Amino acid sequence: MSYSVVIPAWNAARTIAETLRSVAAQSVPPAEIIVVDDGSSDETEAAVLQSGVAVRYVRQNNAGPGSATTRGFALATAPFIATVDADDLWLRQKVERQLRRLDEAPQLTAVFTLWRTFRHGQPDDGTGTAGPGWSRTTMLVRREVALAVGPVIDPPGNRGEMVDWLGRARENGHQLGMIDEVLALRRILPGSMSYGRDPARDRGYLEVARMAMLRRKLKNTGQG
């Protein structure tokens, strides 16, 4: 039940070392950790190399978090792939719980967990907002499924790429499970890709919805 970890990173120098240490501290350690630097202009590479965690560091021209995630999927070698954003954290038994669920429920192709928010610069005190983490940070997926679903496509604004990818996975008949336990922490960090509402970035969600409607229309007309 070995697994690879894929971490897309863009200007993540402030947070990625902490993220890496939470990955390395898993009760079931990963077979490999792959960081795909999506054209960072800060000290992300130095933060990775100075973190004390053994990683495979790959750099590409800036193309978006989906592109970086897809590159990581292609490089991963273990039978399972776990993904995490470069500013979020895992609790120690996250992947152990997920591997157990996949072993107990072989019909599932990916397992997610609840996550809880915490503010950058403040310790997690357990009082943040918790909910289902249908996200990159909480996903553990069978490698063959990750490759079969296809690339993680970056919509305009680079928001909504995982919503689209998970929608396509469900449309292809893959069963996704949710563990009803907080096993990951989502960092609230002003200036990050997912922080707050931004009309330009939020265009991605509209495009994701449009693409899903188009796929349904093509399927209903027998063209999909």
TIMARKOL-682429 format. One line per 8 residues: number of its first residue (from 1); their letters; for each residue x, y, z of N, C-alpha, C. Coordinates in pm, whole numbers, plus 50000, padded with zeros to 5 digits. Layout:
N
NUM) a) X,Y,Z,X,Y,Z,X,Y,Z  ...
***
This chain:
224
1) msysvvip) 50084,49880,50000,50000,50000,50000,50088,50126,50000  50192,50127,49918,50280,50244,49914,50217,50355,49833  50259,50477,49859,50199,50592,49791,50303,50699,49762  50279,50770,49652,50357,50888,49616,50281,51011,49661  50352,51118,49689,50290,51247,49723,50326,51347,49615  50225,51417,49563,50245,51520,49461,50205,51654,49520  50297,51751,49514,50273,51884,49568,50299,51989,49460  50196,52047,49399,50218,52160,49309,50248,52285,49393
9) awnaarti) 50345,52363,49350,50385,52479,49431,50409,52600,49343  50361,52714,49390,50387,52841,49321,50405,52949,49427  50524,53008,49433,50556,53112,49530,50513,53070,49671  50559,52952,49711,50517,52892,49838,50629,52891,49941  50725,52981,49929,50840,52980,50019,50801,52994,50165  50692,53067,50193,50651,53091,50332,50597,52966,50401  50548,52869,50323,50469,52761,50383,50514,52621,50348  50587,52603,50239,50606,52467,50188,50690,52379,50280
17) aetlrsva) 50783,52436,50354,50863,52352,50445,50774,52288,50551  50679,52365,50604,50587,52311,50704,50498,52204,50643  50454,52228,50520,50375,52127,50450,50454,51998,50434  50577,52010,50389,50661,51893,50368,50684,51816,50497  50704,51887,50606,50728,51818,50733,50603,51743,50779  50484,51797,50749,50361,51726,50787,50344,51600,50702  50393,51604,50578,50389,51486,50492,50489,51381,50541  50610,51425,50571,50714,51332,50615,50681,51268,50750
25) aqsvppae) 50595,51334,50830,50561,51284,50963,50444,51186,50963  50395,51146,50846,50283,51053,50840,50316,50921,50909  50216,50863,50975,50236,50736,51043,50272,50625,50945  50226,50638,50820,50273,50553,50710,50349,50645,50615  50480,50641,50615,50557,50737,50535,50542,50711,50386  50553,50816,50305,50540,50801,50161,50661,50735,50098  50638,50671,49984,50749,50614,49908,50832,50722,49842  50768,50833,49805,50837,50944,49741,50752,51069,49755
33) iivvddgs) 50818,51184,49755,50750,51314,49757,50799,51392,49636  50704,51434,49552,50737,51506,49429,50683,51648,49440  50771,51746,49436,50731,51887,49435,50746,51938,49293  50636,51986,49234,50641,52045,49100,50627,52195,49116  50738,52265,49100,50742,52411,49113,50692,52471,48982  50578,52541,48991,50512,52596,48873,50562,52736,48842  50695,52748,48822,50752,52875,48782,50755,52980,48891  50786,52940,49013,50790,53036,49124,50895,53143,49101
41) sdeteaav) 50865,53265,49152,50962,53375,49144,51017,53411,49282  50978,53334,49384,51031,53359,49518,51133,53250,49553  51154,53224,49682,51256,53128,49726,51197,52989,49754  51098,52949,49674,51036,52818,49695,51139,52706,49688  51223,52707,49588,51322,52600,49573,51413,52592,49695  51461,52705,49742,51548,52705,49860,51475,52652,49982  51348,52690,49999,51270,52642,50113,51253,52492,50107  51233,52437,49988,51220,52292,49972,51350,52223,50009
49) lqsgvavr) 51460,52272,49954,51589,52208,49975,51638,52221,50119  51595,52326,50188,51637,52348,50327,51540,52290,50429  51435,52225,50383,51331,52174,50474,51375,52053,50555  51479,51984,50509,51522,51863,50576,51445,51739,50533  51357,51755,50434,51275,51644,50385,51327,51604,50246  51344,51474,50223,51391,51425,50094,51278,51434,49993  51301,51507,49885,51197,51524,49782,51260,51513,49644  51175,51489,49546,51213,51504,49406,51157,51638,49363
57) yvrqnnag) 51245,51731,49334,51204,51867,49298,51211,51883,49147  51099,51926,49088,51090,51947,48943,51038,52088,48919  51098,52157,48827,51054,52294,48796,51000,52300,48654  50892,52375,48635,50837,52398,48501,50802,52545,48487  50782,52587,48363,50733,52723,48338,50592,52735,48393  50556,52853,48439,50426,52873,48501,50313,52838,48405  50231,52741,48447,50120,52696,48362,49993,52673,48443  50002,52682,48577,49884,52664,48660,49894,52542,48749
65) pgsattrg) 49818,52541,48860,49824,52429,48954,49779,52297,48895  49684,52302,48803,49639,52179,48739,49749,52116,48656  49818,52199,48578,49930,52150,48498,50038,52089,48586  50070,52155,48697,50172,52103,48788,50127,51971,48851  50000,51961,48884,49948,51837,48940,49956,51725,48838  49918,51753,48715,49925,51653,48608,50068,51606,48587  50162,51699,48591,50305,51661,48578,50345,51567,48692  50297,51595,48811,50328,51508,48923,50267,51370,48908
73) falatapf) 50142,51363,48858,50080,51233,48833,50167,51149,48741  50219,51212,48635,50299,51138,48537,50430,51088,48596  50484,51159,48694,50612,51122,48755,50596,51020,48868  50479,51011,48927,50458,50923,49042,50473,50777,49003  50529,50697,49092,50555,50556,49062,50482,50460,49154  50432,50505,49268,50365,50415,49362,50222,50387,49316  50159,50281,49367,50023,50245,49323,49915,50342,49370  49945,50426,49469,49851,50528,49515,49921,50663,49510
81) iatvdadd) 49841,50769,49486,49894,50905,49483,49815,50991,49580  49885,51059,49670,49824,51158,49759,49871,51295,49713  49780,51391,49718,49813,51527,49674,49787,51624,49788  49861,51734,49787,49842,51838,49889,49890,51970,49834  49815,52077,49862,49860,52210,49823,49977,52253,49912  50061,52339,49860,50188,52372,49926,50173,52463,50046  50049,52499,50084,50032,52579,50205,49942,52509,50308  49902,52385,50281,49815,52313,50374,49895,52207,50450
89) lwlrqkve) 49831,52146,50548,49898,52050,50636,49816,51922,50649  49885,51812,50676,49820,51685,50707,49837,51653,50855  49735,51594,50915,49750,51537,51047,49815,51399,51033  49875,51351,51142,49972,51241,51131,49914,51112,51074  49788,51080,51100,49734,50952,51057,49645,50962,50933  49655,51075,50862,49568,51096,50746,49577,50982,50645  49695,50960,50591,49707,50862,50483,49685,50721,50535  49726,50693,50657,49700,50560,50714,49550,50529,50714
97) rqlrrlde) 49468,50627,50757,49323,50608,50758,49269,50588,50615  49323,50663,50521,49275,50653,50382,49313,50519,50319  49435,50475,50341,49476,50345,50289,49390,50234,50346  49358,50245,50473,49272,50144,50536,49134,50145,50471  49078,50264,50445,48946,50271,50383,48947,50209,50243  49051,50239,50165,49059,50183,50031,49075,50031,50034  49143,49980,50135,49158,49836,50150,49026,49771,50189  48950,49839,50274,48822,49787,50319,48712,49801,50214
105) apqltavf) 48725,49900,50128,48621,49928,50027,48686,49935,49889  48718,49820,49828,48790,49820,49700,48713,49883,49585  48580,49904,49604,48503,49969,49497,48535,50118,49488  48594,50174,49593,48631,50316,49590,48760,50335,49512  48764,50441,49434,48885,50470,49357,48967,50584,49417  48905,50663,49504,48975,50771,49573,48903,50798,49704  48979,50844,49803,48922,50874,49934,48967,51013,49977  48874,51088,50035,48898,51223,50083,48867,51227,50233
113) tlwrtfrh) 48897,51340,50298,48872,51353,50441,48811,51491,50470  48761,51508,50590,48725,51641,50634,48854,51722,50654  48840,51854,50644,48951,51941,50678,48901,52058,50761  48997,52126,50828,48963,52237,50917,49055,52355,50884  49000,52475,50890,49080,52593,50858,49162,52639,50978  49274,52701,50949,49354,52770,51051,49420,52890,50984  49456,52989,51061,49513,53112,51005,49665,53107,51006  49722,53152,50896,49867,53155,50884,49927,53238,50997
121) gqpddgtg) 50033,53185,51058,50099,53254,51167,50040,53224,51303  49932,53147,51306,49870,53109,51432,49860,52957,51440  49881,52898,51557,49871,52753,51568,49726,52708,51552  49709,52587,51500,49576,52530,51490,49527,52498,51631  49415,52559,51671,49362,52535,51805,49234,52451,51802  49202,52399,51685,49085,52312,51675,48953,52384,51661  48954,52517,51652,48828,52593,51648,48792,52642,51507  48877,52613,51409,48849,52658,51273,48728,52587,51213
129) tagpgwsr) 48681,52640,51104,48567,52581,51035,48606,52449,50972  48526,52345,50998,48554,52212,50945,48445,52171,50847  48483,52090,50748,48386,52042,50651,48449,51943,50556  48371,51890,50462,48424,51793,50366,48530,51856,50276  48644,51793,50268,48752,51845,50185,48757,51777,50049  48661,51811,49962,48668,51760,49825,48773,51843,49753  48899,51813,49780,49006,51902,49737,49133,51824,49709  49230,51894,49649,49361,51832,49625,49428,51796,49757
137) ttmlvrre) 49414,51880,49858,49485,51859,49984,49445,51730,50053  49322,51684,50035,49277,51566,50109,49271,51439,50024  49307,51444,49898,49285,51330,49808,49393,51223,49817  49349,51097,49823,49434,50981,49799,49364,50899,49691  49431,50878,49578,49368,50817,49461,49454,50702,49410  49389,50602,49355,49463,50494,49290,49532,50552,49166  49658,50518,49148,49737,50580,49041,49676,50557,48904  49627,50436,48878,49572,50410,48745,49448,50494,48718
145) valavgpv) 49374,50528,48823,49256,50612,48808,49298,50756,48779  49399,50805,48851,49447,50941,48828,49488,50959,48682  49555,50859,48627,49598,50868,48488,49481,50852,48392  49384,50767,48427,49271,50741,48338,49178,50862,48327  49158,50934,48436,49069,51051,48433,49126,51159,48341  49258,51166,48335,49320,51261,48244,49375,51383,48314  49422,51480,48238,49488,51596,48298,49396,51680,48385  49456,51743,48483,49385,51843,48563,49394,51973,48485
153) idppgnrg) 49280,52019,48435,49277,52132,48341,49260,52264,48416  49347,52359,48388,49340,52490,48453,49244,52581,48378  49131,52617,48440,49040,52712,48375,49092,52855,48392  49028,52953,48329,49069,53093,48349,49070,53130,48497  49174,53198,48541,49183,53237,48680,49244,53132,48770  49268,53012,48717,49331,52903,48794,49255,52867,48921  49122,52874,48913,49038,52825,49023,48934,52729,48966  48909,52620,49038,48807,52525,48996,48861,52404,48924
161) emvdwlgr) 48994,52392,48912,49050,52281,48835,49019,52145,48899  49020,52139,49033,48990,52011,49097,48840,51980,49095  48757,52084,49098,48612,52064,49084,48583,51997,48950  48649,52046,48846,48631,51989,48712,48683,51846,48708  48801,51822,48762,48863,51689,48754,48780,51586,48830  48731,51623,48949,48648,51531,49027,48514,51507,48958  48460,51610,48894,48337,51593,48818,48355,51494,48705  48466,51504,48635,48493,51409,48527,48514,51268,48580
169) arenghql) 48578,51256,48696,48596,51124,48756,48462,51059,48786  48370,51137,48844,48238,51083,48875,48162,51047,48748  48172,51133,48648,48103,51105,48521,48153,50976,48457  48279,50941,48482,48337,50819,48427,48308,50697,48514  48227,50715,48618,48184,50602,48700,48272,50571,48819  48367,50655,48849,48454,50629,48964,48385,50668,49095  48394,50582,49193,48333,50607,49323,48435,50673,49417  48395,50786,49473,48481,50862,49562,48427,50855,49703
177) gmidevla) 48513,50828,49800,48470,50815,49939,48517,50931,50024  48446,50956,50134,48480,51062,50228,48490,51004,50368  48602,51025,50435,48620,50984,50573,48569,51097,50663  48478,51066,50752,48414,51166,50837,48501,51199,50958  48620,51248,50930,48716,51282,51035,48809,51390,50982  48838,51491,51062,48931,51596,51022,49073,51539,51023  49133,51530,50906,49268,51475,50894,49362,51566,50816  49313,51686,50780,49395,51784,50709,49356,51924,50754
185) lrrilpgs) 49448,52017,50737,49427,52155,50778,49446,52247,50658  49349,52335,50637,49354,52431,50527,49399,52567,50580  49508,52617,50528,49566,52743,50575,49492,52862,50512  49453,52957,50596,49397,53083,50549,49511,53182,50539  49548,53215,50415,49667,53296,50392,49639,53404,50289  49627,53530,50331,49605,53638,50234,49710,53635,50124  49662,53650,50000,49752,53650,49887,49771,53515,49822  49722,53407,49885,49735,53275,49825,49636,53259,49711
193) msygrdpa) 49654,53155,49631,49571,53134,49512,49424,53120,49546  49393,53062,49663,49253,53033,49696,49192,53131,49795  49267,53236,49832,49219,53326,49937,49110,53420,49885  48998,53425,49958,48895,53525,49932,48827,53510,49798  48741,53603,49770,48671,53608,49641,48743,53706,49550  48758,53666,49424,48826,53748,49326,48755,53726,49193  48687,53829,49139,48608,53809,49016,48688,53749,48902  48814,53790,48885,48894,53738,48774,48926,53591,48795
201) rdrgylev) 48967,53557,48916,49000,53416,48943,48875,53329,48947  48765,53385,48999,48643,53305,49012,48579,53272,48878  48626,53334,48770,48577,53297,48637,48596,53148,48611  48698,53091,48676,48726,52949,48655,48610,52861,48693  48540,52896,48801,48427,52815,48845,48315,52818,48741  48293,52934,48680,48191,52946,48576,48228,52860,48456  48356,52860,48420,48400,52780,48307,48387,52631,48336  48417,52591,48459,48402,52451,48499,48256,52408,48487
209) armamlrr) 48163,52494,48534,48021,52462,48523,47979,52454,48376  48030,52545,48293,47996,52543,48150,48044,52414,48084  48166,52371,48116,48220,52250,48056,48141,52127,48099  48098,52124,48227,48019,52011,48275,47885,52004,48203  47822,52121,48184,47694,52124,48113,47711,52078,47968  47821,52117,47906,47847,52077,47768,47867,51926,47759  47941,51869,47853,47961,51723,47851,47830,51649,47868  47743,51698,47958,47613,51634,47977,47528,51643,47851
217) klkntgqg) 47534,51759,47786,47457,51777,47663,47504,51682,47555  47635,51670,47539,47689,51579,47438,47654,51434,47470  47657,51399,47599,47623,51262,47638,47477,51234,47609  47390,51330,47640,47246,51311,47619,47209,51302,47472  47291,51364,47387,47262,51360,47244,47338,51247,47174  47410,51168,47254,47481,51054,47198,47612,51088,47132  47663,51209,47156,47786,51250,47091,47905,51240,47186  47880,51217,47317,47990,51212,47410,48040,51071,47434
***
